[in-house]
Amino acid sequence: MILTSATVRSHQYWEVATSERIRNIPRKKMLLYLGRLDGLSPVQVQDKIGKVRALGDSAIVHELEAMLIRLGYPAPPPSLSEYDLRTVRSYGPEFVLVCIAQKLNAVAMIDEQGAKGGDPSLGKMTLAFAIYAALRPGSIWRFVEWYAHSPLPWSLEMPHDAVTYDAALNTLDYLQPAKTAEWERVLYERISELFGYSCERIDIDSTVLELEGTLCRIIAHFGRSKSGGVSKRRQILITFMLDQKSVLLGHEVFPGDRNDAKTLKKVNGRLKGYNVPNVPSVVDRGYASMKNILTWKRRKEYFLAALKSKPKGLRLLDALGPPTEWTVMEEGAQA
């Protein structure tokens, strides 16, 4: 069953069709004629959605609703007739994440510090984005469609028609490092308190994200690809800081031509604001430069770094001092 169209005199006419084999040749069979979808009244929109819903294929219903949203119609409210036990149970993760955010008082903190007035709430939109990225990552267009069919309009008390494409873009304008860095620090401290544990180590690693378009050139530059060679697209470097339970302490974004070793100074400066004294930093060999190793040693900070088994790596070992001064971790292993 598919949603298909034909163009006649520059107008599109839509229908729901399937295929059947006649004399062993596949033929299209129309199941429902919808006609034109532009210029519809709210009553006509609901009438067409109702007719498609009567066919019993929820995928076609969602495809039609997504198309109507792209044409500028408001997102329709979810229908209780679509819900079954499997669907309701699938909403569990969204409810759990909303409950955790409520315990962390995340929405109120963002609204207080976000300097954004009017509806929709910046805190609620940010939380909706975070849940979407965690469970159904995709484009902003998909976010708007997903939100209308999720349980969030009820659990966040933010109606689906308030979450538009323009509202989503406006939210991203406010999510800048000058604000989000402090939010990440406060949220991490609240998470540690809520779940009753302390940070024992900080894992630091980065990933490259390639971008397209002409508007991404402020920090997106050509640089070396993780797979080797020079990337064919502009890219950014995103560094993540996680604790031993993989909970995010924070993140930093760098130009795409920056290597890992040159980002560590800013990352260490960012971590000074956290209540995590004397915990070791764990990094891969991309961060293991002579400058970084000597800085850790001079500050008497704990760290665990992988080294390349090449002359450069051996020189870094020499900078750490003779092996007789290393700590014995277990039989046959020193650090």
PyMOL commands that set and color helices and strands:
alter all, ss='L'
color gray80, all
select helices_A, chain A and resi 42-53+58-70+80-82+85-90+92-104+106-113+122-135+140-148+152-155+160-162+165-174+177-195+260-271+285-287+290-299+311-319+323-325
alter helices_A, ss='H'
color red, helices_A
select strands_A, chain A and resi 2-8+11-22+25-35+202-210+235-242+248-255+281-283+303-305+328-330+333-334
alter strands_A, ss='S'
color yellow, strands_A
deselect
rebuild
show_as cartoon
